[in-house]
């Protein structure tokens, strides 16, 4: 996350309690920050804070530098220290909100952006970011209100149109979402995220060639944008190009080795490929679980790969965990039933098939007819 360049005043108002030498030290830190020398900025401010722990601006600037270094927990500590010394600095709340957003602390981010807006009612960036956080919380109606306001305040911010497009897409208004994505791209022709999001929309309306073109454009504009590789990989999987899908998901993993969804999607592609690489898929499912142990789909997928290798008892453990995480996941019940059939647990298997059918898995009816003496 790159910071917005600050018009941070260097007047006696900002440093009324600081000596001339400290003013110079802070000016040096701000210069280092603007040059992208974040580690040196932190080092400079460590000395300043050691000499004066109550220096509010030092904590704030160090928080910005830590954010740009990806040290979001440390950044939150610094922004909090700045807020504790002056709780009327809207930028401190705003940037703490951005750090919380990066850490997926979405509710905390919304609270911070709200505080920033209270202090500065025309803070368009805070409206935009609060809208983005609301999108992440699946509260798309609330997001729309904020994003409409952000666009009124600044109609030249491509990210606000992109974020509003996300809201409208999830609310089912695809035509309006397309207009917003197009607007975002017209403002910023190199906006990789907007191309990727427009690709998702095009894929959703079955414009496959257009979707692929947008994913390619996203990657061309930002070769390190892992989400675009994931989206393109999923599109390739849907067209049975599993080799291409695996290549894209592998690229996403190389960019971000901690991206659990990339391992999950590569695992699925490996299991569905001509090679039926179930061992490789199990390794990927396991990596995904280590990074995100709360996703039922990952346990269920690993269980199916174990089933396909004949490891029925081990597959049962994964299906059990998947059902524990999501009791309404029909796929897990059906596949646990299949494992139980292999283990001669027909009565329990039929209960699973019936539950899968009740939850909407039409394929479960074939297993009921075959194994449960029901027509």
N, C-alpha and C positions, 0 to 999 in steps of 0.2 A: 504494500500500500504506500503510495507516494503522497507526501503531504502537499497541501496547497501552499504556495508561497505566501508568507505572511506580510502584511503591511503593519508590522509590529512596531509601535512607536518607540523611539529611543530618546524620549524627552525626559525632563525632570519629573513629569507626571508619572511616568512608568517607574522611575527609579528614585523617587523622592527620598527614600530611606537608604539609598546606596551611595557609596563613595565614588569619586571619579574613577578610581582604579577598577572598581567592580563594574562600572558602566562599560569601560573598555573591554573587560573580560567577557561581558555578556554580548557586546557588539562582535567580538571575535567568534563567540559560539554561534551567533546568528549567521555570520558570514560563512563559517564552516558548514552549517546546516544547509544554507542555500546552495553551496557548492557540492552537496551530496556526500560530504565527508562525515558520515554519521558516527563512526567510531571515535574519531577525533573530537567531535562535538561532545559525545558522552564523557570522554576523558577530561575535557576542559571543564565541563560542568560538575563532574565529580569533585574537582578541586574547589570550585566555587561553593558547592553545597557543604563540603567539609568545613570551609571557613565560615559559612553562614547558612546553617540548616533551614532558616526561615525565609530564604530567598525564593519567593513565589515564582518569579519568572524563570529561575534556574531549573526548578522542577518541571515547569511547563515545557521549556525548550528541550530538556532532556527526554521528556515524554514523547515529543515529536521525533527526536532522533531514534529512540528505542522503537517507536512504531515503524519507522522506515527500515530498521534492522530486523523487523519481524519479532521483536521482543515485546509482545503485546501485554503480557502479565506485568512486566516491569514498567511499561508505558502507563498502564492503569494505575499502578502505585504512584507514579510521578504526577499524573493528572489529578489524582485524589489529593496528594499533598498540596498541589497548587490550589485546588478548590477549598481545602481546609483553611488555607491562608487568605483566600479571597473568593467567596462563593458567588460573586457577581461577574465572574469572567466567563462569558458565554462560550468562548473558544475552548476553554478547558473542558467544559461539559461535552461540547461537540466532539472534540478529538478523543475523549474517553469513550464516547459512544462509538466512534469508528473502531477503536481497539476492541471494544466488546463485540462489535459486529464481526470482526475478523476471528474472534474466539467463539463465534456462534452463541454468544450470550445475548440473544435477540431481545428478550424482555428488558434486560439491563440497558441495552442500547437504546431502546425506545424511551426509557425513562430519562437517559442522559440527553437525548435529542430534544425531548419535551422541556427539560430544564433550560437548554440553550434557547429554545423558542420563547419561553417565558421571559428570559432576559433580553432577547432580541427578536421581537415579533416578525421582523422582515428577513429573517435568516434563512434564505432560500435553500442553502446547502443542508441545513438541519431538517427542513421539510422533506427534501429529496431523500436524505439518508434515513429518516424515520419511515418514509414510504417504503424504502428498500427493506428495512428491518421488518415491517409489517408483512411484506411479501414473503419473507423467510418464515414468518409465523403463520402463513396461509390466511392472513386476514386481508384479503384483497380489496374489500370495500373500504376499509380504513386506509389502506395504502393509497387508493385512488384519490381520496380527499386531500392527503398530503401532497401527492404528486401533481394534482391539479394546481394547488397553491404554489408549489415550487415553480411550475411552468409560468404561472401568472407573474411571479416575481422575477423570473429570468427565462425568457423564451429561447435563449441561445445555448442552453445547457443540454447537450446530447444525452447525458446519463439520465436526466429526468424523463425524457421521452422514452428511452429504453426501459427504464423501470416501470413507467406507466404501461408500456406495451406488455410487460410481464403480467401486470395486474389484469389487464383486459384479456390476455390470452387465457389465464386461468379462470376468468369469469365467463369464458366461452364467447367473448366478442372478438372473433378472429379478424374481422374486417377492420375494426378500430385498432386492434393490436398491430396489424400490418401497417396502417397509416403511421402509428407512432414509431415503429422500427424504421420505416422509410425516412421519417423525419430525423431520427437520431443519426442515421447514416448520411443524410444530406448535410447535416451540421458537421459531422466528423467522418470523413470517408475511410478512415483507418480504424474505426471503432469495432474491434474484433468481437466483443461481447454482443453487440447489436446484430452483426452478421450471423453469429451462432444462434442467437435467439430467433432471428427471422428464419433461419434454417429449420429450427424445431417447429415453428409455425407452418412452414411450407411442407415439412414432412407430415404434419398432422392433417393437412388438407390434401395429402397425397400428391403434392408437387415434388416428386422425388428428385428429378434433375435439378430443380431450383434449390432444393435443400442442400444437395451435394455441392452445388456451386457456392452457396453461402458458407458452408463449412470450410470449403477450400479457401474462400476469401478471408475468413476469420483467421485461419492458420497462416496464410500469406502475410497478413498484417501483424500477427503476433505468433511467431513460431513456438512460443513457450506457453500458449494458452491451452492448458490441458483439457479443459471442458470441451473445446471444439473437437479435439481428437476423440474424446469419449462419445460425443454426439455423432461424429462421422463413423466411428467404429460400430455404434449401435445401428446406424442406418445400413452399414455393410452387412451386419449380422442378419438384419431383417430381409436382406436380399440373398442370404445364404453365401455371402462372400466372407467366410469365417477366417480365412487366411489374412485378408485385408483388415478385418476387424481386430484380430489378434495383434497385428502390426500397430494399429492405431492405439489400442489400449496399452500396449507395451511402451509406446512413445509417451503416453500420458503418465505412466508409472515412472519412467525415466525422469520426466520433468518434476513430478511430485510423488516420491516413494511412499508418502503417507496418505495417499488418496484411496480410501477403501473401495469406493465405487468402481475405480479402474480395475482393481483386482477382481471384484465381483463380476464385472462384465467380461473380463478376459476369461475368467473361469467358465462362464456360460458358453462363450464362443469355443473354448477348447472342448467342452463336453459335447457340443453340437457339431463339431467339425468332422470331416471324413475320417480323420485319424481316431476319433472318439477318445481323446486324450483325457481319460478320467483321472489318472494319477496327477497329471499337470493341473487339472481343474481343482482337485482336492487341495493341492498346494496353494493355489490362488484363493480358494474359498477360505482356507485357514488364515492366510495373510489378511484377508478382508475382515475376518472375525477378530483377529488380534487388534486391528485398528478400530473396529466398530462392532462390539459384541452384542449390540442391541437390535440388530437387523434380522428379522425372522427369515427373510428370503435367502440370506447367506447360509444359514444353518440348513434350511430346506434343500438348497442346491447342493451343498456338500453331502447331505444325506442321500440324495438321488445318485450322485456319482459313486458313493460307497455301495449303494444298492446295485448299480450297474457292474461293479467289480465283484459282486457276490458277498460283500461284507454286510449281511443283513442286520446282525445285532448292533454293529456300530452305526449303521444308518438309522436304526430306531432311536438311538441317543440323540442324533441330530434332529430328527423329526419331532421328538419330544420337546427339545429346546425351542424349536421353531414355534410349536403350538403354545408353549408357555409364554413366549414373547408376543405372539399374536394368535389368540384363540379363534379368530375368524378367518384364518388362512386355510382355505379349503384344500389347496394343493398339498399341504403337509399331511392332512388327514388321509387323503387318497393314497399318497405314497407310503405313509406309515402302514396303511392297510395292506399294501402290496408286500411290504417287508414281513408283516405278520402272517400273510399267506405262506411265504417261503419258510417261516418258522413254525408252520402248522398251528397257528393261533387264529383259526378261521372265525370263531365267534367274535373275538375282539376286532378282527379285521373288518367284519361286516358292520360293526358299529362305526368304525372309521369311514367306511365307504358311504354309509347312510348320512353321517355328519357332513362329509364332503358334498354330497348331493344337496343336503339341506342348505349349505352355504353357497350353492350356486355352481358347483362343478358338475356339469352335465355328463362329462366322461365317466364319472363315478358310477353311473347307472349300468354301464357295461360290466363292471366288476361285480356289481350287486347281482346281476342276472347270472353271471358265470359261477360265482362262489357262494351265494347266499340263498339259493333256492327260491328266488323271487323273480317274477316275470316282469 
